[in-house]
Amino acid sequence: MAPETPAHVSKEPARNAAGEIDLDADDGLDADIAALDANTKSAKAEPRSETAGREIVYRVTPKGLVIELDGVHLRPEAKALKDKNGAYSIEIALQVESFDGRQYWLKKPSEGPLSLAGKIEDKAGKAKRFSDERHGDAEEIVTGAEPRTFRQRWPGKGQPRLGWGQTVTLEVGLWGIKAESERERPVRRLFEVKVLGDNKPRAVLTPPTLDWGN
């Protein structure tokens, strides 16, 4: 009998004959989440070190990417838009929900909880990097009984705009997250969003890639 796959291990998404990810395939995400939730509630809570490493698990599902961070599920979505002035923008929505029974706090500056950095490349492949700055120090509470959805738009104030034929790669993180008495820490590498400026711009959302930050 084959050994069971632990709930915390990311599974390889199903692919079709062409090698592409099959979004219609049932990857068992709901069953995994239910099992993980039951195991978490029945297990005896153990104290966590403030310096303990974080485990981030990514799952590709028929409804999109699901990210498991500590005891939180995050479901990001991204949409590319063409503005009236001919430039392009990206609207990001992030649903956040606790599944381990604990209450979480997200750092939420004036523009939102997501830190957005990245690069814009022209047709010749010449890249120019950019980053954002945090203004404000507010927090938002997230629980299992009350999942939250946060929306944020790029480019923000002082950031470059995406023009025709250019490609933007957004490196998305969280300014900070903590659970109850734990120390707040940022999440530098959460996911990426890539958009090409053309007639039908499309946002492609993926886990962090190897060239993150370059």
C-alpha positions as CSV (number, residue, x, y, z in Angstrom):
1,M,0.0,0.0,0.0
2,A,1.4,3.4,-1.0
3,P,2.1,5.8,1.9
4,E,-0.4,8.6,2.5
5,T,0.7,12.1,1.4
6,P,1.0,14.3,4.5
7,A,-1.5,17.2,4.6
8,H,1.4,19.8,4.6
9,V,3.0,18.5,1.5
10,S,2.2,20.3,-1.8
11,K,0.9,18.0,-4.5
12,E,1.8,18.2,-8.2
13,P,-1.1,19.6,-10.1
14,A,-2.8,17.4,-12.7
15,R,-1.8,18.0,-16.3
16,N,-3.4,17.2,-19.7
17,A,-1.8,15.4,-22.7
18,A,-0.1,18.6,-23.8
19,G,1.6,19.0,-20.4
20,E,-0.5,21.9,-19.4
21,I,-2.1,22.3,-15.9
22,D,-5.6,20.8,-16.0
23,L,-7.8,23.3,-14.2
24,D,-10.8,21.0,-14.4
25,A,-9.1,18.2,-12.5
26,D,-10.2,17.5,-8.9
27,D,-7.0,17.9,-6.8
28,G,-8.7,17.0,-3.5
29,L,-8.1,20.4,-2.0
30,D,-11.3,20.5,0.0
31,A,-10.6,17.1,1.5
32,D,-7.0,18.2,2.4
33,I,-8.2,21.4,4.1
34,A,-10.9,19.5,6.0
35,A,-8.4,16.9,7.2
36,L,-5.8,19.5,8.1
37,D,-8.5,21.5,10.0
38,A,-9.6,18.5,12.0
39,N,-6.0,17.5,12.8
40,T,-5.2,21.0,14.0
41,K,-8.2,21.2,16.3
42,S,-7.7,17.8,17.8
43,A,-3.9,18.2,18.3
44,K,-2.6,19.6,21.6
45,A,-1.3,23.2,21.0
46,E,2.4,23.6,21.3
47,P,4.3,26.8,22.0
48,R,6.0,28.3,18.9
49,S,9.3,30.0,18.9
50,E,9.4,33.6,17.6
51,T,12.3,32.6,15.4
52,A,10.8,29.4,14.1
53,G,10.8,29.1,10.3
54,R,7.6,29.4,8.3
55,E,6.3,26.8,5.9
56,I,4.5,28.0,2.9
57,V,2.6,25.5,0.8
58,Y,1.1,26.2,-2.7
59,R,-1.7,24.3,-4.3
60,V,-3.1,24.8,-7.9
61,T,-6.8,24.2,-7.8
62,P,-9.7,24.6,-10.3
63,K,-10.5,27.9,-8.6
64,G,-6.9,29.2,-8.7
65,L,-3.9,29.3,-6.4
66,V,-4.3,28.6,-2.7
67,I,-1.4,29.4,-0.3
68,E,-1.1,27.9,3.1
69,L,0.9,30.0,5.5
70,D,1.1,28.8,9.1
71,G,-2.6,28.5,10.1
72,V,-3.9,30.8,7.3
73,H,-5.2,30.1,3.8
74,L,-4.7,32.8,1.3
75,R,-6.5,32.9,-2.1
76,P,-5.0,35.5,-4.4
77,E,-6.6,36.7,-7.7
78,A,-5.2,39.2,-10.2
79,K,-6.8,41.1,-13.1
80,A,-5.1,43.2,-15.7
81,L,-6.8,46.4,-16.8
82,K,-6.2,49.0,-19.6
83,D,-6.6,52.6,-18.5
84,K,-8.1,55.4,-20.5
85,N,-4.6,57.0,-21.0
86,G,-3.3,53.8,-22.7
87,A,-1.3,52.5,-19.7
88,Y,-2.1,49.3,-17.8
89,S,-2.8,48.5,-14.2
90,I,-3.3,45.4,-12.1
91,E,-6.0,44.8,-9.5
92,I,-5.2,42.2,-6.9
93,A,-7.7,40.6,-4.5
94,L,-6.5,38.4,-1.6
95,Q,-8.9,36.4,0.5
96,V,-7.5,35.5,3.9
97,E,-9.0,33.0,6.4
98,S,-7.7,31.3,9.5
99,F,-8.1,27.5,9.7
100,D,-6.3,26.6,12.9
101,G,-8.8,28.3,15.3
102,R,-6.4,31.2,16.1
103,Q,-6.9,34.9,15.5
104,Y,-4.4,36.7,13.1
105,W,-3.5,40.3,12.6
106,L,-2.4,41.6,9.2
107,K,-0.3,44.8,8.9
108,K,-2.4,47.2,6.7
109,P,-0.7,50.4,5.6
110,S,-2.7,53.1,3.8
111,E,-2.5,51.4,0.4
112,G,-3.2,47.8,1.7
113,P,-1.5,44.8,3.3
114,L,0.4,43.8,0.2
115,S,4.0,44.9,-0.5
116,L,4.5,45.3,-4.2
117,A,7.9,45.4,-5.8
118,G,9.2,44.1,-9.2
119,K,10.4,45.1,-12.6
120,I,9.3,46.4,-16.0
121,E,10.9,45.1,-19.1
122,D,10.8,46.7,-22.6
123,K,10.6,44.8,-25.9
124,A,14.4,44.5,-25.9
125,G,14.5,42.9,-22.5
126,K,16.0,45.9,-20.7
127,A,14.6,45.9,-17.2
128,K,14.0,48.6,-14.6
129,R,13.2,47.7,-11.0
130,F,10.9,49.5,-8.6
131,S,9.7,49.1,-5.0
132,D,7.0,50.6,-2.8
133,E,7.1,52.3,0.6
134,R,4.9,51.7,3.6
135,H,2.8,54.6,4.9
136,G,0.7,53.9,8.0
137,D,0.7,51.3,10.7
138,A,-2.9,50.0,10.9
139,E,-3.8,46.3,11.5
140,E,-6.7,44.1,10.3
141,I,-8.0,41.1,12.2
142,V,-8.6,37.7,10.4
143,T,-10.4,34.7,11.9
144,G,-11.9,31.5,10.6
145,A,-15.4,32.6,11.3
146,E,-14.9,35.9,9.4
147,P,-12.6,35.6,6.4
148,R,-11.5,38.9,4.9
149,T,-10.9,40.0,1.3
150,F,-8.4,42.8,0.6
151,R,-8.1,44.6,-2.7
152,Q,-5.1,46.5,-3.9
153,R,-4.1,48.2,-7.2
154,W,-0.8,48.6,-9.0
155,P,0.8,51.0,-9.8
156,G,0.7,52.8,-6.5
157,K,1.8,56.4,-5.9
158,G,5.2,57.1,-7.3
159,Q,5.5,53.7,-9.1
160,P,6.2,53.5,-12.9
161,R,3.4,52.7,-15.3
162,L,3.2,49.8,-17.8
163,G,3.1,50.8,-21.4
164,W,2.4,49.0,-24.7
165,G,4.7,46.1,-25.4
166,Q,6.3,46.2,-21.9
167,T,6.1,43.4,-19.4
168,V,5.7,43.8,-15.6
169,T,6.6,41.2,-13.0
170,L,5.1,42.0,-9.6
171,E,6.7,40.5,-6.6
172,V,4.0,40.4,-3.9
173,G,4.5,39.9,-0.2
174,L,2.8,40.9,3.1
175,W,4.0,43.8,5.2
176,G,3.4,41.8,8.3
177,I,1.3,39.0,9.9
178,K,1.1,37.5,13.4
179,A,-1.1,35.1,15.4
180,E,-2.2,36.1,18.9
181,S,0.9,36.5,21.1
182,E,3.4,35.8,18.3
183,R,5.9,38.3,17.0
184,E,4.8,40.1,13.8
185,R,6.9,39.2,10.8
186,P,6.8,40.2,7.1
187,V,6.4,37.7,4.3
188,R,8.8,38.7,1.6
189,R,8.0,36.1,-1.0
190,L,4.3,35.2,-1.4
191,F,3.5,35.1,-5.1
192,E,4.2,36.8,-8.5
193,V,1.9,38.4,-11.1
194,K,3.1,39.0,-14.7
195,V,1.3,41.1,-17.3
196,L,2.2,41.9,-20.9
197,G,0.9,45.2,-22.2
198,D,-1.1,44.4,-25.3
199,N,-4.7,44.5,-26.7
200,K,-5.8,41.8,-24.3
201,P,-3.7,42.0,-21.2
202,R,-3.9,38.9,-19.0
203,A,-2.5,38.6,-15.4
204,V,-0.6,35.3,-14.8
205,L,-0.3,34.5,-11.1
206,T,2.3,32.0,-9.9
207,P,4.3,31.0,-6.8
208,P,7.7,32.8,-6.4
209,T,10.1,32.0,-9.2
210,L,13.9,31.6,-9.1
211,D,14.7,35.0,-10.5
212,W,12.7,36.8,-7.7
213,G,14.4,40.1,-7.0
214,N,16.6,40.2,-10.2
